[in-house]
Amino acid sequence: MMSLLMLMVVALVVGRLAGAVLGVGPRSHYHRRQWARMHGRTLPDEAAPALPRAPAAAPLNETPLERLQGRFARGDISVDEYERELNRMYGIRG
């Protein structure tokens, strides 16, 4: 029983050391991130993501709700018009 416990401890220690040496795991990445921040640099995975481009044309299988949401997101219609169209779509009177 004691030998099994010692074997588990050795395996855990060796696994953690090997992971840190090989650059696997959050510990080594944490130190690289800290070094990069101290020297005013950014790591490739922390670089600002590029903004997505708008699609050239709307997809053919777009639902009426998605089209309405897209018009609202682009600013083509106001909030009142958006709500009016939603009510019309779902048959809500008011």
C-alpha positions as CSV (number, residue, x, y, z in Angstrom):
1,M,0.0,0.0,0.0
2,M,2.8,2.4,0.9
3,S,4.7,1.6,-2.3
4,L,1.6,2.4,-4.4
5,L,1.3,5.7,-2.7
6,M,5.0,6.5,-3.3
7,L,4.6,5.5,-7.0
8,M,1.6,7.9,-7.4
9,V,3.6,10.7,-5.8
10,V,6.6,10.1,-8.0
11,A,4.3,9.9,-11.1
12,L,2.6,13.2,-10.2
13,V,5.9,15.0,-9.6
14,V,7.5,13.7,-12.8
15,G,4.4,14.5,-14.8
16,R,4.3,18.1,-13.6
17,L,8.0,18.7,-14.2
18,A,7.9,17.1,-17.6
19,G,4.9,19.3,-18.6
20,A,6.7,22.5,-17.4
21,V,9.9,21.6,-19.2
22,L,8.2,20.7,-22.5
23,G,6.0,23.9,-22.3
24,V,2.8,22.0,-21.8
25,G,0.3,23.3,-19.4
26,P,-0.7,26.6,-17.9
27,R,2.3,27.1,-15.7
28,S,4.8,27.6,-18.4
29,H,2.4,29.7,-20.4
30,Y,1.8,31.9,-17.4
31,H,5.5,32.6,-17.1
32,R,5.8,33.4,-20.8
33,R,2.8,35.7,-20.6
34,Q,4.3,37.5,-17.6
35,W,7.6,38.0,-19.3
36,A,5.9,39.3,-22.5
37,R,3.9,41.8,-20.4
38,M,6.9,43.0,-18.5
39,H,8.7,43.7,-21.8
40,G,5.7,45.3,-23.5
41,R,5.1,42.5,-26.0
42,T,2.1,40.3,-26.8
43,L,2.1,36.6,-27.4
44,P,0.5,35.4,-30.7
45,D,-2.5,33.9,-28.9
46,E,-3.2,37.3,-27.1
47,A,-3.1,39.4,-30.2
48,A,-6.3,41.3,-30.9
49,P,-8.5,39.3,-33.2
50,A,-9.3,40.7,-36.6
51,L,-12.8,42.1,-37.0
52,P,-15.0,39.9,-39.1
53,R,-16.0,41.2,-42.5
54,A,-19.7,41.6,-43.4
55,P,-20.9,39.0,-45.7
56,A,-21.3,40.1,-49.3
57,A,-24.9,38.8,-49.7
58,A,-27.4,37.5,-47.3
59,P,-27.7,33.7,-47.1
60,L,-30.6,32.2,-49.0
61,N,-31.8,30.1,-46.0
62,E,-32.2,33.1,-43.7
63,T,-35.4,33.3,-41.7
64,P,-37.6,36.4,-41.6
65,L,-36.6,36.9,-38.0
66,E,-32.9,36.8,-38.9
67,R,-33.5,39.3,-41.8
68,L,-35.3,41.6,-39.4
69,Q,-32.5,41.3,-36.8
70,G,-29.9,42.0,-39.5
71,R,-31.8,45.2,-40.6
72,F,-32.0,46.3,-37.0
73,A,-28.3,45.6,-36.4
74,R,-27.2,47.6,-39.5
75,G,-29.3,50.5,-38.3
76,D,-31.8,50.4,-41.2
77,I,-34.8,50.5,-38.9
78,S,-35.5,52.1,-35.5
79,V,-36.4,50.3,-32.3
80,D,-40.1,51.2,-32.7
81,E,-40.1,49.8,-36.3
82,Y,-38.3,46.6,-35.1
83,E,-40.8,46.0,-32.3
84,R,-43.7,46.7,-34.7
85,E,-42.4,44.2,-37.2
86,L,-41.8,41.6,-34.4
87,N,-45.4,42.0,-33.2
88,R,-46.7,41.7,-36.8
89,M,-44.6,38.5,-37.3
90,Y,-45.9,36.9,-34.2
91,G,-49.5,38.1,-34.6
92,I,-49.4,40.3,-31.4
93,R,-51.9,43.2,-31.5
94,G,-51.3,46.2,-29.5
